[in-house]
Amino acid sequence: MSTRELISRAQSGNMQARFELSIALIKGKGVKKDAERGMTMIHQLIEENYEPAMILFEELEDHKRAEQLKRQNETYLDTYIRENHLTPIKNLPSLTTLNSMGFGLRGKSKFDLSTQSYETTHYFLMLFLPVIPTARYRVIRAHRGYQFLGKVPLEISDWIPLFFWIFGVLIFGGLH
């Protein structure tokens, strides 16, 4: 349907045409963008109990709440990072391995309930086992990976795997 037909049907009172025109006004598709007028039309349709307008309004409100919550969480995380003196990281660490050697995160400690974050150690891996600690990070486990909040100092316990490797080489190397 052309924009002219849509406007004509909307002016004659067709609710679906009014709804489609309101969306076109909000998006600026086929007509000059006028989001305020489009939202006014949506509110009028809601007052007339037009269900698609009510559903759209609920979805917009849900989206607005989600965006607001996301901004609040980002602000909270920024404050958390600053207050806990986490060192910002410039580049994400490598988490790849090839033929059982590479880099990965191992261990979880100092879980923080308010941010759902914990500290973990980035290691050089051999046979998928930790060998040399390269750094320690505070992270949040995300859907497909990690959100790195910042670096924290390595702990003495992070070096234990290296001592086991050295001990193993000395013992098994001395047997031959």
NORBELDA-V208774 format. One record per residue. N is the residue number from 0. RES is the residue in one small letter. SS is DSSP state (@ for helix, = for strand, . for the rest). Layout:
N,RES,SS
N,RES,SS
This chain:
0,m,.
1,s,.
2,t,@
3,r,@
4,e,@
5,l,@
6,i,@
7,s,@
8,r,@
9,a,@
10,q,@
11,s,.
12,g,.
13,n,.
14,m,@
15,q,@
16,a,@
17,r,@
18,f,@
19,e,@
20,l,@
21,s,@
22,i,@
23,a,@
24,l,@
25,i,@
26,k,@
27,g,.
28,k,.
29,g,.
30,v,.
31,k,.
32,k,.
33,d,.
34,a,@
35,e,@
36,r,@
37,g,@
38,m,@
39,t,@
40,m,@
41,i,@
42,h,@
43,q,@
44,l,@
45,i,@
46,e,@
47,e,.
48,n,.
49,y,.
50,e,@
51,p,@
52,a,@
53,m,@
54,i,@
55,l,@
56,f,@
57,e,@
58,e,@
59,l,@
60,e,@
61,d,@
62,h,@
63,k,@
64,r,@
65,a,@
66,e,@
67,q,@
68,l,@
69,k,@
70,r,@
71,q,@
72,n,@
73,e,@
74,t,@
75,y,@
76,l,@
77,d,@
78,t,@
79,y,@
80,i,@
81,r,@
82,e,@
83,n,.
84,h,.
85,l,.
86,t,=
87,p,.
88,i,.
89,k,.
90,n,.
91,l,.
92,p,.
93,s,.
94,l,.
95,t,.
96,t,=
97,l,=
98,n,.
99,s,.
100,m,=
101,g,=
102,f,=
103,g,=
104,l,=
105,r,=
106,g,=
107,k,=
108,s,=
109,k,=
110,f,=
111,d,=
112,l,.
113,s,.
114,t,.
115,q,.
116,s,=
117,y,=
118,e,=
119,t,=
120,t,=
121,h,=
122,y,=
123,f,=
124,l,=
125,m,=
126,l,.
127,f,.
128,l,=
129,p,=
130,v,=
131,i,=
132,p,=
133,t,=
134,a,=
135,r,=
136,y,=
137,r,=
138,v,=
139,i,=
140,r,=
141,a,=
142,h,.
143,r,.
144,g,=
145,y,=
146,q,=
147,f,=
148,l,=
149,g,=
150,k,=
151,v,=
152,p,.
153,l,.
154,e,.
155,i,@
156,s,@
157,d,@
158,w,@
159,i,@
160,p,@
161,l,@
162,f,@
163,f,@
164,w,@
165,i,@
166,f,@
167,g,@
168,v,@
169,l,@
170,i,@
171,f,@
172,g,@
173,g,@
174,l,.
175,h,.
